[in-house]
Every structure is written in C-alpha cells, then in structure tokens.
Amino acid sequence: MTGARLKGEDVYIAGLANFYIPRENVQKAYDEINQGLANAQNAKEFIQQTLTKYHKPSGRTSIDNEN
C-alpha cells in the first residue's frame, strides 16, 4: 500500500476500466453518445462503438506512480 492515487490511463492499465479516453476527447465522446443514443437501434452496442472510437491508450503497460 502506497496511498498513490490512480488517475486517467492508470485506471485502464490497472484493469479497472474498459476504455481510456484522453481528456481532450471526453466532451466529444459524451456529446456523440448524448446525441446519438435516442436513435440507436442497440444502445449498448452504440455506446461501446463510440467509446472504442475515442479509446486511445498510450501503449504504457505499467502504472507510473510519479504523476
């Protein structure tokens, strides 16, 4: 136990999240989901496709405790 906090991509790397969306794309992803969800044939699939579209991990494989 270090007391270090997991942030952003660290949560994805630790396996606690299925997607990592960089800060600059969060609002775009939210807006796309918010606007398209009402017309989606399959809500779960639409959300997953949208999150996948904006999912951009850096390729890191371990948590950086120096942040």
Secondary structure, 3 states (H helix, E strand, C coil): CCCCCCCCHHHHHCCCCCCCCCHHHHHHHHHHHHHHHHHCCCHHHHHHHHHHHHCCCCCCCCCCCCC
